Amino acid sequence: MIKIAMRSFAHHRAAAIATGLVTLVGTILVTGMMSLLGTGLAESTVAADRAFLVQFPLIMGGWAVAIVLFAMVSTISVALTGRAGEIAGIRLIGASPRQVQQMLAIETAAISAITALPGLATGYIVGWIVTQSIHSAGLTDAASVFAPGLLLPILGVLIVLATSVLAAWIGSRSLAHRSPVADAPPPPRRRTGRHPGRRRRITAAIMIAAGLASSAAVLAMDPTDVLTTAMTGPGCVLVAVGMCVLAPELVAAANTTLNAFRPAHTTAPSHLAAINLSAAPDRVRPTVTFLTLFVSVAAGTLSMQGIENSVGTANSTAQVLASINYFVVALIAAFMAIALTNNLVASITQRRAEFAVMSLIGSTGAQTQRMLVREIGAATAISTIAGSIGAFVTVLPFAIVKTGNPLQAAAPLPYAVTIVIGIGVTLGVTSLVGRRAIRTA
């Protein structure tokens, strides 16, 4: 299995690069927080500063690990879709589904190991920058110098490595258990109830309910308590992930809306885009997943910080933490933008055969590209709506406690900035990659 994994790794450089980028940024995020945690636990740190220097990285590190796992499962799943033929061949020569999963886990572990050293070094730099920002803001004593140690940052690398292997195992399970014979009937499924996807929807409902409960807990807290931010942040992440799990339902809602408002005489690209969304919704599901996560987390966190800025004083803890929060949000946003780009590139390049067939039946390159942009445009629209709703309902209790005005949770600037960035990345990558894929097809 190890030899096969290494050969497969060498022949799938694009997928390896996509996985490597996600792993690298994830390693930077996690090791950066672990280095800050090491500073909080160091003997040289002033006792009064320990509580903050331990609580802050634990909260942010937990967010980072959850997002890294979610991003890697989706990225690996999409990348493996283009390797269905190779995996079927491995199955036909006698490999079991478990062996296939082991091979893919070894590949991912090798990629993660390659990114470990640069990720660890950059994570140290990120931790140092955050520590210096805290010092310059006056939140901690000057005697509490940056002292990450070696054990905790390395533990962060090992956490990302374990997360990547787990993501590869989870993301490859469906493909590894698929029949290697194209025309063979699918294996019998266990009965899960009358409605397909019921467990997934129940899981999403539980996550959304837990997130809303976490954010609603601040209604019973003191507005000046730092726990208001600590409870709303994880709530925002839980609601965002719950919305992402409902990506198939969001795609179905977008398709229903398009069909309801589609004019009688529509253009060929619009007609084909509607057909594709109805017949093959899984093509845009990764886009909906990551864009919803990006909009919900980024808009929610920026809204929280905007509310803090509107009510905080120059010497308050919330105001002091503003620059740090913006910096961490920028890192998380960059991570999700990379994951979204990876998924878009993988899903579009896998459709070259479809683009070739469209060319043979008379579709021009411009028409095919407009069809692709309309598909992604529908996915972008439903993602921004769902992500914005998730961010608003999560931040609403925070706004009531801090300002007494629920409309503060709907301040337009955080949503506008996040949506513009999300739309720009999504449609920009779609246009560039789609043009190249259609031309080569």
Secondary structure, DSSP 8 states (H G I E B T S, - for coil): -HHHHHHHHHH-HHHHHHHHHHHHHHHHHHHHHHHHHHHHHSTTS-HHHHHHHHHHHHHHHHHHHHHHHHHHHHHHHHHHHTTHHHHHHHHHTT--HHHHHHHHHHHHHHHHHHHHHHHHHHHHHHHHHHHHHHHHHTSS-TT------SHHHHHHHHHHHHHHHHHHHHHHHHHHTS-SSTTS---------SSTTHHHHHHHHHHHHHHHHHHHGGGGS-TT-THHHHHHHHHHHHHHHHHHHTHHHHHHHHHHHHHHH--SS--HHHHHHHHHHHH-GGGTHHHHHHHHHHHHHHHHHHHHHHHHHHH--TTSHHHHTHHHHHHHHHHHHHHHHHHHHHHHHHHHHTTHHHHHHHHHTT--HHHHHHHHHHHHHHHHHHHHHHHHHHHHHHHHHHHHHHHS-GGGGG-HHHHHHHHHHHHHHHHHHHHHHHHHHHHH-
